[in-house]
Amino acid sequence: MGSCSFCNENERETYWSHYCKDCAMLRRMLVLHDPTKCVDILKRCLIRNADQINNKIKIELKNGNDLVDYDKPLTRKQKQEIEIKKITEK
């Protein structure tokens, strides 16, 4: 039949249509709602800013109740601990 005119990955819904099922749904949403509103919603839901990324890193790397602030430079003791871990892991 041919590929979708938007994503160029999926097959078109019908011979006479230009879009696949998912892209056709996106197009309908953009026609029904204000495109700038749709873009704002997608940005808010799908794109992370620097604060959200840093918070996710802190949560994932949290050890017990100790929360290390990765924005601050490491102390001499922390550097030594990291070096010891590197040596013992090899």
TORLOGU-745324 format. One record per atom (N, C-alpha, C, CB): residue in one letter; atom name; x, y, z. Coordinates in steps of 0.05 Angstrom, whole numbers. Each point is the difference from the previous one (the first is absolute). Last residue first. Glycine has a CB too. Example, Ala and Ser with C-alpha at 12.3 -4.5 7.8 and 13.67 -1.06 7.14 Angstrom:
// residues 2
- residuo atomo c1 c2 c3
- S N 257 -45 142;
- S CA 16 24 1;
- S C -15 22 14;
- S CB 24 -13 -43;
- A N -18 -102 42;
- A CA -18 24 0;
- A C 18 24 0;
- A CB -38 -23 25;
//
This chain:
// residues 90
- residuo atomo c1 c2 c3
- K N 766 -89 813;
- K CA 17 -12 -20;
- K C 10 -26 9;
- K CB 13 44 -17;
- E N -64 12 75;
- E CA -17 -12 -21;
- E C 16 -15 -21;
- E CB -34 36 8;
- T N 75 15 63;
- T CA -10 -25 9;
- T C -18 -14 -20;
- T CB 2 18 46;
- I N 34 68 -65;
- I CA 22 -19 3;
- I C -11 -27 8;
- I CB 31 37 13;
- K N -91 35 -19;
- K CA 10 -7 -27;
- K C 22 -22 2;
- K CB -10 47 -15;
- K N -25 -11 96;
- K CA -19 -17 -14;
- K C 9 -9 -27;
- K CB -36 24 25;
- I N 89 38 22;
- I CA 1 -27 13;
- I C -20 -19 -13;
- I CB 14 22 43;
- E N -15 68 -71;
- E CA 24 -13 -9;
- E C 3 -28 11;
- E CB 21 44 -4;
- I N -92 9 35;
- I CA -4 -7 -28;
- I C 24 -15 -11;
- I CB -30 40 -6;
- E N 37 -3 92;
- E CA -19 -23 0;
- E C -5 -10 -29;
- E CB -21 18 42;
- Q N 72 61 -31;
- Q CA 15 -24 9;
- Q C -17 -25 0;
- Q CB 29 30 28;
- K N -70 53 -47;
- K CA 18 -8 -22;
- K C 15 -25 7;
- K CB 4 48 -14;
- Q N -57 -10 81;
- Q CA -16 -12 -20;
- Q C 16 -10 -24;
- Q CB -38 29 14;
- K N 81 21 54;
- K CA -8 -27 10;
- K C -16 -15 -21;
- K CB 1 18 47;
- R N 23 72 -64;
- R CA 23 -18 -2;
- R C -7 -28 9;
- R CB 30 40 8;
- T N -111 15 -46;
- T CA 20 5 21;
- T C 23 -19 -4;
- T CB -36 17 32;
- L N -30 19 -113;
- L CA 5 -21 19;
- L C 21 9 21;
- L CB -12 -34 -35;
- P N -57 103 -15;
- P CA 24 -15 -5;
- P C 5 -20 22;
- P CB 20 40 -24;
- K N -120 -11 -4;
- K CA 22 10 16;
- K C 25 -16 -7;
- K CB -31 14 38;
- D N -53 -36 -75;
- D CA 7 25 -11;
- D C 25 12 15;
- D CB -48 8 -13;
- Y N 1 -90 36;
- Y CA 19 -4 -22;
- Y C 7 27 -13;
- Y CB -19 -45 -7;
- D N -14 8 107;
- D CA -6 22 -19;
- D C 21 0 -22;
- D CB -22 28 37;
- V N -19 -110 28;
- V CA 24 14 -9;
- V C -8 22 -19;
- V CB 29 -41 6;
- L N -78 -14 76;
- L CA -5 11 -26;
- L C 24 17 -8;
- L CB -51 0 8;
- D N 21 -82 67;
- D CA 21 19 -9;
- D C -7 9 -28;
- D CB 35 -21 29;
- N N -82 -47 21;
- N CA -10 27 6;
- N C 20 22 -10;
- N CB -25 -18 39;
- G N 31 -73 -87;
- G CA -11 2 27;
- G C -13 27 4;
- G CB 34 -33 17;
- N N 12 39 -99;
- N CA 9 -23 16;
- N C -11 3 28;
- N CB 42 -5 -28;
- K N -63 45 -79;
- K CA -2 3 29;
- K C 8 -26 14;
- K CB -37 34 -7;
- L N 30 -12 -90;
- L CA 25 -5 12;
- L C 0 3 31;
- L CB 21 15 -42;
- E N -99 1 -13;
- E CA 10 -26 -9;
- E C 26 -7 15;
- E CB -21 7 -44;
- I N -19 78 59;
- I CA -17 -21 10;
- I C 11 -27 -7;
- I CB -40 30 -5;
- K N 84 46 -29;
- K CA 3 -2 29;
- K C -17 -22 12;
- K CB 9 49 1;
- I N -17 -32 -93;
- I CA 27 -10 6;
- I C 3 -4 30;
- I CB 19 22 -41;
- K N -96 21 11;
- K CA -1 -28 -7;
- K C 26 -14 7;
- K CB -33 9 -36;
- N N 27 85 45;
- N CA -15 -14 21;
- N C -1 -30 -5;
- N CB -28 42 6;
- N N 69 11 -72;
- N CA 16 -1 25;
- N C -15 -14 22;
- N CB 24 42 -14;
- I N -71 -27 -66;
- I CA 21 -19 -4;
- I C 18 -3 25;
- I CB 0 11 -49;
- Q N -67 55 48;
- Q CA -12 -26 1;
- Q C 21 -22 -3;
- Q CB -43 19 -18;
- D N 71 70 8;
- D CA -8 -5 28;
- D C -11 -28 3;
- D CB -9 49 7;
- A N 29 -17 -95;
- A CA 24 -6 16;
- A C -6 -7 29;
- A CB 26 30 -30;
- N N -105 -48 -40;
- N CA 19 22 3;
- N C 23 -8 19;
- N CB -37 34 -9;
- R N -29 -95 -59;
- R CA 8 6 27;
- R C 20 23 0;
- R CB -6 -48 13;
- I N -79 8 -79;
- I CA 27 12 1;
- I C 6 7 29;
- I CB -4 18 -48;
- L N -82 -56 22;
- L CA 21 -17 -11;
- L C 28 11 2;
- L CB -34 -15 -31;
- C N -49 59 65;
- C CA -2 -29 7;
- C C 25 -15 -9;
- C CB -49 3 -3;
- R N 37 91 -15;
- R CA -2 -3 29;
- R C 1 -30 8;
- R CB -27 42 2;
- K N 27 -18 -94;
- K CA 25 9 13;
- K C -1 -5 30;
- K CB 6 35 -35;
- L N -84 -53 -14;
- L CA 21 -19 -6;
- L C 27 7 13;
- L CB -24 -10 -43;
- I N -48 71 51;
- I CA -6 -24 15;
- I C 22 -21 -5;
- I CB -50 9 -2;
- D N 54 70 -48;
- D CA 6 5 28;
- D C -4 -24 17;
- D CB -13 47 -6;
- V N -12 -52 -84;
- V CA 29 1 2;
- V C 8 5 29;
- V CB 4 16 -47;
- C N -95 -12 27;
- C CA 10 -27 -3;
- C C 30 -2 3;
- C CB -38 -10 -31;
- K N -2 95 30;
- K CA -8 -14 24;
- K C 11 -29 -1;
- K CB -41 29 5;
- T N 51 23 -82;
- T CA 19 9 21;
- T C -7 -13 27;
- T CB 6 43 -24;
- P N -64 -61 -50;
- P CA 26 -13 -3;
- P C 20 9 21;
- P CB -8 -4 -48;
- D N -100 0 61;
- D CA 20 19 -8;
- D C 28 -13 -1;
- D CB -28 37 21;
- H N -55 -101 -37;
- H CA 9 17 22;
- H C 21 20 -12;
- H CB -8 -37 35;
- L N -34 -24 -94;
- L CA -22 6 19;
- L C 9 20 21;
- L CB -17 -46 -8;
- V N 79 15 -58;
- V CA -22 15 -13;
- V C -21 8 20;
- V CB 9 -25 -43;
- L N 63 -28 72;
- L CA 10 26 -6;
- L C -22 17 -14;
- L CB 47 -19 -4;
- M N -66 -71 23;
- M CA 3 15 25;
- M C 9 28 -5;
- M CB 11 -42 24;
- R N -14 -17 -97;
- R CA -27 7 9;
- R C 1 17 26;
- R CB -18 -42 -22;
- R N 99 7 -10;
- R CA -10 21 -18;
- R C -27 10 8;
- R CB 27 -19 -37;
- L N 10 -56 81;
- L CA 14 25 8;
- L C -10 23 -17;
- L CB 40 -26 13;
- M N -72 -58 -37;
- M CA -12 8 26;
- M C 13 26 10;
- M CB -9 -49 11;
- A N 44 9 -88;
- A CA -26 11 -6;
- A C -14 10 25;
- A CB -4 -31 -40;
- C N 85 -14 48;
- C CA 4 27 -10;
- C C -26 13 -7;
- C CB 45 -13 -17;
- D N -47 -78 43;
- D CA 9 17 22;
- D C 3 29 -8;
- D CB 23 -39 20;
- K N -47 -26 -87;
- K CA -21 2 21;
- K C 8 20 22;
- K CB -14 -47 -10;
- C N 62 65 -83;
- C CA -6 -25 14;
- C C -21 6 22;
- C CB 47 -18 -10;
- Y N -43 80 -80;
- Y CA 12 -5 27;
- Y C -7 -28 10;
- Y CB -3 49 10;
- H N -29 -8 -93;
- H CA 28 8 0;
- H C 14 -9 26;
- H CB -12 39 -29;
- S N -76 -81 -34;
- S CA 7 17 23;
- S C 30 6 -1;
- S CB -37 -19 28;
- W N -9 -40 -91;
- W CA -5 29 -5;
- W C 8 18 23;
- W CB -37 -14 -30;
- Y N 44 -82 35;
- Y CA 15 8 -24;
- Y C -2 30 -4;
- Y CB -8 -45 -21;
- T N -3 14 120;
- T CA -13 -9 -25;
- T C 17 10 -23;
- T CB -46 0 21;
- E N 83 9 66;
- E CA -25 -14 7;
- E C -13 -12 -25;
- E CB -6 31 39;
- R N 113 -19 -40;
- R CA -23 17 1;
- R C -25 -17 7;
- R CB 21 32 -33;
- E N 77 -63 67;
- E CA -17 0 -24;
- E C -24 19 4;
- E CB 15 -47 -11;
- N N 78 65 64;
- N CA -22 -19 -1;
- N C -15 2 -27;
- N CB -5 3 50;
- E N 82 53 -35;
- E CA 7 -27 11;
- E C -22 -20 -5;
- E CB 28 22 34;
- N N -23 79 -49;
- N CA 15 -15 -20;
- N C 9 -28 10;
- N CB 16 43 -19;
- C N -70 35 59;
- C CA 22 -14 13;
- C C 18 -16 -19;
- C CB -30 -3 40;
- F N -41 59 -77;
- F CA 11 14 23;
- F C 23 -14 13;
- F CB -46 17 8;
- S N -5 -49 -85;
- S CA 13 25 -7;
- S C 13 14 23;
- S CB -33 4 -37;
- C N 20 -113 24;
- C CA -14 24 12;
- C C 16 25 -8;
- C CB -18 -28 39;
- S N 27 -59 -103;
- S CA 5 8 27;
- S C -14 26 8;
- S CB 45 -23 -3;
- G N -77 -58 -69;
- G CA 16 24 3;
- G C 4 7 29;
- G CB -15 16 -44;
- M N -27 -96 -4;
- M CA -16 24 0;
- M C 17 25 0;
- M CB -36 -25 24;
//
